[in-house]
Each structure stands twice: as C-alpha cells, then as structure tokens.
Amino acid sequence: TNWVREAKPSTDEGIRDLLRQALRQPVDISANLVEAGEGSLTTNTIECQTAEFLPKPRSPRYVPHKTGIDRATQIDEDGPGLFDFDVEVAPLLDVIVCKTLDQALLEVNRESELAGLRKSKEAFLENNAALLQERQAHEEEHMKHLVAKAERIRREQERLALERKLAEKVAACQVFQTEAGFWLEENSFQALAESGVFPDVVHEAIIGEFLPWLEERVCKRVATRQVGRKVLDELVALALETRRRRGKAHYREIRERKAREAAEERARLQREAEEKALAEAIARARQRVEIYLQGPEVVGDEPLGPICVSIKDTLVEADKQ
C-alpha cells in the first residue's frame, strides 16, 4: 500500500495575524470622515469691472544679433590705395572668360548631338516604315495564298461531292435496272407524294389564295358587325338614358301634383273642420239658455247669472251648474 502524507496547515500565517493585531493601534478618523458642526459662514460680496483692452504697441524692428568680432581698417588718403584694380580684376576676368567659352562649347556640342539624334531618329523611323510596309506586303501575300488555298479546297470538295453524287446516281440506276428497282421506285414515289414533294395544285391554290381572301372578307364582315353592334348599343344606351330622365321628370311632376292636391285637400278639410266647428259652436250657443237667479237666497240686489244650460242637459247637470 502507498501511504500518502497529509499536508499540515502552515502556522506562519496565524503568527503573522497575531503580530499584526498586537502592533495595530486604533486611530480616530471620525474628524476626517464626518462633516464639522454647522456654523455660520462669513461671506462678502465683491464686484469688479474689467478694463478695456489697450491697443497693442507696435513691434520694434528686428535687429539681428551681432556675431563675430568687429574689426576696423584705416586707409590713408595719401597712400597707394587699398588695391590695384587692373591687377585684382585679372583673375576674375580670366574665370568669367573661361566659363563663357566652356558654356559656348557645351552648347555647340549639345546642338551637334541633338542634330545627330534627330538624324538617327529620322533614319530609324524610315527603317521602321520600310519594315512595316514589307511586313504588310508579306501579310497580304500570305492572305492571298490562304484565300487561294481555301478556294482550291472548296473546289476540290465540290468536285468530290459531285463525284459522290454521280456515283450514287449510277448505283441507283444500276439498282433500278434490276427487278427490285421497280418495287423500290414505286414505293419511293408513293412516299414522296405522301410527304408533300409533289404538291396538289388545287390544294395549294385553296391554301395560298382562297383561304386568305376568305379570312380577310370574314374579318371585314365581323369588324363591320362589331361596329354596328357598338353603334346600336350606344343608341340603346342613349335611349334608355333619355327615357330614364323623362321618367324621373314625369314621376317628379306626379309627386309634385299629388303633393299640391294633398295640400289643397288638407286646406279644404281644415276649412271644412273650422266651418263645422264654428257652426257647431253657433248651434250650441243657440241651444243653450241663460238663467238668472233672483230671490232671498241670492246675496245682493242683482241677479246671479247667467247660467248657461243646454236643452240636452239633465236636471242633475243643471243643478250642478
């Protein structure tokens, strides 16, 4: 058996924790974490006004900083002079003349080189043109050769085709000369006739001339009938529209006439009812009797009344009134 030794927990960490706890000193940081007590703050209001921008002064002239050491030379007026012009100008004049001559020679050489290059270019272009013409001539000759070759090939193929057809015709004649040729000829002509090689003149005339003419006439007749039907439909629609409008106008007149007759009838009935009511009122007025009561039971000297009593009223109704 394999024995596995279990690792013991290290005690260094525990010792360090104890040392930390022993060395740790509590620090009061409440003054830094908690706001100070509320107190009155002294405030003061101050106002200020900015001044206007003054114009920028002009920049002074730039003077470069001096470098080197200042030197001075004194030339006497009665002396021989600072330098001799004829002696001092000789080297400068020599340089200028040499440079001018060198530049002139360089330009002359350049012109000669350019002329040589121009002549070389012209010769090169002429050579190229000649080569191009020669190449075009070779190409044209080659194309003519190819066309002639193609023409010879075509003629040879036509000749071979004619020979092949001639051989086939000779073979066909030889076959027709045998006993089987008559049967083959009869069947061949029958097949050609059925396939339409020998067309029927009457049938071709009917198909090519009569049927197109008949189709054109039928199309014209149908177009004419269609135009007639269209015109007839328009006339019928116009007649129906006119009849509908007249019917609407007639029905409107009938309704208006009936409305007038009904209004007149209502007015007549109203007048008759008013006349009847007036007549009944007059009749009722004529049928009533006005009674004035006098006697000791009546208060006052004047009679009491009138009391309207109808002839049709009963005694009880008369007493109530």
TORTI-701078 format. One record per residue (C-alpha): residue in three letters; x, y, z. Coordinates in steps of 0.25 Angstrom, whole numbers. Layout:
N
(pt ALA (X Y Z)),
...
***
This chain:
321
(pt THR (0 0 0)),
(pt ASN (4 14 -3)),
(pt TRP (4 23 9)),
(pt VAL (0 38 6)),
(pt ARG (5 48 16)),
(pt GLU (-5 59 18)),
(pt ALA (0 73 18)),
(pt LYS (-1 80 31)),
(pt PRO (-6 95 31)),
(pt SER (5 105 32)),
(pt THR (5 113 45)),
(pt ASP (13 125 39)),
(pt GLU (0 132 35)),
(pt GLY (-6 130 48)),
(pt ILE (6 136 55)),
(pt ARG (6 148 45)),
(pt ASP (-8 151 48)),
(pt LEU (-5 151 63)),
(pt LEU (6 160 61)),
(pt ARG (-2 170 53)),
(pt GLN (-13 170 63)),
(pt ALA (-3 173 74)),
(pt LEU (4 184 67)),
(pt ARG (-9 190 61)),
(pt GLN (-12 203 68)),
(pt PRO (-26 209 66)),
(pt VAL (-27 223 60)),
(pt ASP (-39 232 61)),
(pt ILE (-42 237 47)),
(pt SER (-56 242 50)),
(pt ALA (-52 256 49)),
(pt ASN (-48 253 34)),
(pt LEU (-60 245 31)),
(pt VAL (-71 253 38)),
(pt GLU (-74 267 34)),
(pt ALA (-71 278 44)),
(pt GLY (-82 284 52)),
(pt GLU (-91 294 45)),
(pt GLY (-86 308 48)),
(pt SER (-89 322 41)),
(pt LEU (-80 325 30)),
(pt THR (-75 339 27)),
(pt THR (-78 343 13)),
(pt ASN (-75 356 6)),
(pt THR (-79 361 -8)),
(pt ILE (-68 367 -17)),
(pt GLU (-71 373 -30)),
(pt CYS (-60 376 -41)),
(pt GLN (-60 382 -55)),
(pt THR (-50 378 -65)),
(pt ALA (-43 389 -73)),
(pt GLU (-44 391 -88)),
(pt PHE (-32 385 -96)),
(pt LEU (-22 395 -99)),
(pt PRO (-16 395 -113)),
(pt LYS (-5 386 -115)),
(pt PRO (8 394 -117)),
(pt ARG (16 394 -130)),
(pt SER (26 383 -130)),
(pt PRO (40 388 -131)),
(pt ARG (49 386 -143)),
(pt TYR (56 373 -144)),
(pt VAL (71 375 -142)),
(pt PRO (79 362 -143)),
(pt HIS (89 359 -132)),
(pt LYS (103 362 -135)),
(pt THR (113 351 -137)),
(pt GLY (128 351 -138)),
(pt ILE (138 362 -135)),
(pt ASP (137 376 -140)),
(pt ARG (150 380 -148)),
(pt ALA (154 393 -154)),
(pt THR (164 397 -165)),
(pt GLN (169 411 -167)),
(pt ILE (173 415 -181)),
(pt ASP (182 427 -182)),
(pt GLU (177 437 -192)),
(pt ASP (191 440 -198)),
(pt GLY (195 425 -198)),
(pt PRO (196 416 -210)),
(pt GLY (181 411 -209)),
(pt LEU (175 399 -203)),
(pt PHE (176 390 -216)),
(pt ASP (181 391 -231)),
(pt PHE (168 389 -240)),
(pt ASP (176 385 -252)),
(pt VAL (184 374 -244)),
(pt GLU (172 370 -236)),
(pt VAL (162 368 -247)),
(pt ALA (171 359 -256)),
(pt PRO (167 346 -248)),
(pt LEU (152 349 -248)),
(pt LEU (152 353 -263)),
(pt ASP (160 340 -266)),
(pt VAL (150 332 -259)),
(pt ILE (138 339 -266)),
(pt VAL (144 337 -280)),
(pt CYS (147 323 -278)),
(pt LYS (133 320 -272)),
(pt THR (127 327 -284)),
(pt LEU (136 319 -294)),
(pt ASP (133 306 -287)),
(pt GLN (118 309 -287)),
(pt ALA (118 312 -302)),
(pt LEU (126 300 -306)),
(pt LEU (116 292 -297)),
(pt GLU (104 298 -305)),
(pt VAL (111 295 -318)),
(pt ASN (113 281 -315)),
(pt ARG (99 279 -310)),
(pt GLU (93 285 -323)),
(pt SER (102 275 -331)),
(pt GLU (98 264 -322)),
(pt LEU (83 268 -324)),
(pt ALA (85 269 -339)),
(pt GLY (91 255 -339)),
(pt LEU (80 249 -331)),
(pt ARG (70 256 -340)),
(pt LYS (76 249 -352)),
(pt SER (77 236 -345)),
(pt LYS (62 237 -341)),
(pt GLU (58 240 -356)),
(pt ALA (66 228 -361)),
(pt PHE (60 219 -350)),
(pt LEU (46 224 -354)),
(pt GLU (49 222 -369)),
(pt ASN (54 208 -366)),
(pt ASN (42 205 -357)),
(pt ALA (33 210 -368)),
(pt ALA (40 201 -379)),
(pt LEU (40 189 -370)),
(pt LEU (25 191 -367)),
(pt GLN (22 192 -382)),
(pt GLU (30 180 -385)),
(pt ARG (22 173 -374)),
(pt GLN (9 177 -379)),
(pt ALA (13 173 -393)),
(pt HIS (17 159 -387)),
(pt GLU (3 158 -380)),
(pt GLU (-5 162 -392)),
(pt GLU (3 151 -400)),
(pt HIS (0 141 -389)),
(pt MET (-14 145 -388)),
(pt LYS (-15 143 -404)),
(pt HIS (-9 130 -402)),
(pt LEU (-18 126 -391)),
(pt VAL (-31 130 -400)),
(pt ALA (-25 123 -412)),
(pt LYS (-23 111 -403)),
(pt ALA (-37 111 -397)),
(pt GLU (-43 113 -411)),
(pt ARG (-35 101 -417)),
(pt ILE (-40 93 -404)),
(pt ARG (-55 97 -407)),
(pt ARG (-54 94 -422)),
(pt GLU (-48 80 -418)),
(pt GLN (-59 78 -408)),
(pt GLU (-69 82 -418)),
(pt ARG (-63 72 -429)),
(pt LEU (-63 61 -418)),
(pt ALA (-77 64 -415)),
(pt LEU (-81 63 -430)),
(pt GLU (-73 50 -432)),
(pt ARG (-80 44 -419)),
(pt LYS (-94 49 -424)),
(pt LEU (-91 43 -438)),
(pt ALA (-86 30 -432)),
(pt GLU (-99 29 -424)),
(pt LYS (-107 32 -436)),
(pt VAL (-100 22 -444)),
(pt ALA (-102 12 -433)),
(pt ALA (-117 16 -432)),
(pt CYS (-118 14 -447)),
(pt GLN (-112 0 -446)),
(pt VAL (-121 -3 -435)),
(pt PHE (-134 2 -443)),
(pt GLN (-129 -7 -455)),
(pt THR (-131 -20 -446)),
(pt GLU (-144 -26 -442)),
(pt ALA (-145 -19 -429)),
(pt GLY (-143 -6 -435)),
(pt PHE (-157 -5 -440)),
(pt TRP (-163 -8 -426)),
(pt LEU (-153 2 -420)),
(pt GLU (-157 12 -430)),
(pt GLU (-172 11 -427)),
(pt ASN (-170 11 -412)),
(pt SER (-161 24 -413)),
(pt PHE (-171 31 -422)),
(pt GLN (-182 28 -412)),
(pt ALA (-174 32 -400)),
(pt LEU (-170 45 -407)),
(pt ALA (-185 48 -411)),
(pt GLU (-189 45 -397)),
(pt SER (-178 55 -391)),
(pt GLY (-183 66 -400)),
(pt VAL (-171 66 -410)),
(pt PHE (-182 66 -421)),
(pt PRO (-192 77 -416)),
(pt ASP (-206 77 -421)),
(pt VAL (-209 90 -429)),
(pt VAL (-224 91 -425)),
(pt HIS (-220 89 -410)),
(pt GLU (-208 99 -411)),
(pt ALA (-218 109 -418)),
(pt ILE (-228 108 -407)),
(pt ILE (-218 109 -396)),
(pt GLY (-210 120 -402)),
(pt GLU (-221 129 -409)),
(pt PHE (-235 125 -405)),
(pt LEU (-234 124 -390)),
(pt PRO (-226 137 -388)),
(pt TRP (-237 144 -397)),
(pt LEU (-248 137 -389)),
(pt GLU (-241 141 -376)),
(pt GLU (-240 155 -380)),
(pt ARG (-254 156 -384)),
(pt VAL (-259 150 -371)),
(pt CYS (-250 159 -363)),
(pt LYS (-256 171 -370)),
(pt ARG (-271 166 -368)),
(pt VAL (-268 163 -354)),
(pt ALA (-262 177 -352)),
(pt THR (-274 183 -359)),
(pt ARG (-284 176 -350)),
(pt GLN (-276 179 -337)),
(pt VAL (-276 194 -341)),
(pt GLY (-291 193 -344)),
(pt ARG (-294 186 -331)),
(pt LYS (-285 196 -324)),
(pt VAL (-293 208 -330)),
(pt LEU (-306 200 -327)),
(pt ASP (-302 199 -312)),
(pt GLU (-299 213 -311)),
(pt LEU (-312 217 -317)),
(pt VAL (-320 208 -308)),
(pt ALA (-312 213 -296)),
(pt LEU (-315 227 -300)),
(pt ALA (-330 224 -302)),
(pt LEU (-330 217 -288)),
(pt GLU (-323 229 -282)),
(pt THR (-333 239 -289)),
(pt ARG (-345 230 -284)),
(pt ARG (-340 229 -270)),
(pt ARG (-338 244 -270)),
(pt ARG (-352 246 -275)),
(pt GLY (-358 236 -265)),
(pt LYS (-351 243 -254)),
(pt ALA (-357 257 -259)),
(pt HIS (-371 250 -260)),
(pt TYR (-370 244 -247)),
(pt ARG (-365 257 -241)),
(pt GLU (-377 264 -247)),
(pt ILE (-387 254 -242)),
(pt ARG (-381 255 -228)),
(pt GLU (-382 270 -228)),
(pt ARG (-396 269 -234)),
(pt LYS (-400 259 -223)),
(pt ALA (-393 268 -212)),
(pt ARG (-401 280 -217)),
(pt GLU (-414 272 -217)),
(pt ALA (-411 267 -203)),
(pt ALA (-408 281 -198)),
(pt GLU (-421 286 -205)),
(pt GLU (-429 275 -199)),
(pt ARG (-423 277 -185)),
(pt ALA (-426 292 -186)),
(pt ARG (-440 289 -191)),
(pt LEU (-442 279 -179)),
(pt GLN (-437 289 -170)),
(pt ARG (-446 300 -175)),
(pt GLU (-458 290 -174)),
(pt ALA (-454 286 -160)),
(pt GLU (-453 301 -156)),
(pt GLU (-467 304 -162)),
(pt LYS (-473 291 -156)),
(pt ALA (-467 295 -142)),
(pt LEU (-472 309 -144)),
(pt ALA (-486 304 -148)),
(pt GLU (-486 295 -136)),
(pt ALA (-482 306 -127)),
(pt ILE (-493 315 -132)),
(pt ALA (-503 303 -131)),
(pt ARG (-498 300 -117)),
(pt ALA (-499 315 -114)),
(pt ARG (-513 315 -119)),
(pt GLN (-517 302 -112)),
(pt ARG (-513 308 -98)),
(pt VAL (-522 316 -89)),
(pt GLU (-516 327 -80)),
(pt ILE (-523 326 -66)),
(pt TYR (-522 338 -56)),
(pt LEU (-526 334 -41)),
(pt GLN (-533 344 -32)),
(pt GLY (-539 342 -18)),
(pt PRO (-536 343 -4)),
(pt GLU (-525 333 -5)),
(pt VAL (-517 341 -14)),
(pt VAL (-508 351 -8)),
(pt GLY (-509 365 -13)),
(pt ASP (-519 372 -21)),
(pt GLU (-514 368 -35)),
(pt PRO (-518 354 -40)),
(pt LEU (-508 343 -41)),
(pt GLY (-504 338 -54)),
(pt PRO (-504 336 -65)),
(pt ILE (-504 321 -64)),
(pt CYS (-503 314 -78)),
(pt VAL (-512 302 -79)),
(pt SER (-514 293 -91)),
(pt ILE (-526 287 -96)),
(pt LYS (-520 273 -95)),
(pt ASP (-514 275 -81)),
(pt THR (-522 267 -70)),
(pt LEU (-527 273 -57)),
(pt VAL (-515 268 -49)),
(pt GLU (-505 275 -58)),
(pt ALA (-513 288 -58)),
(pt ASP (-513 287 -43)),
(pt LYS (-498 285 -43)),
(pt GLN (-496 297 -51)),
***
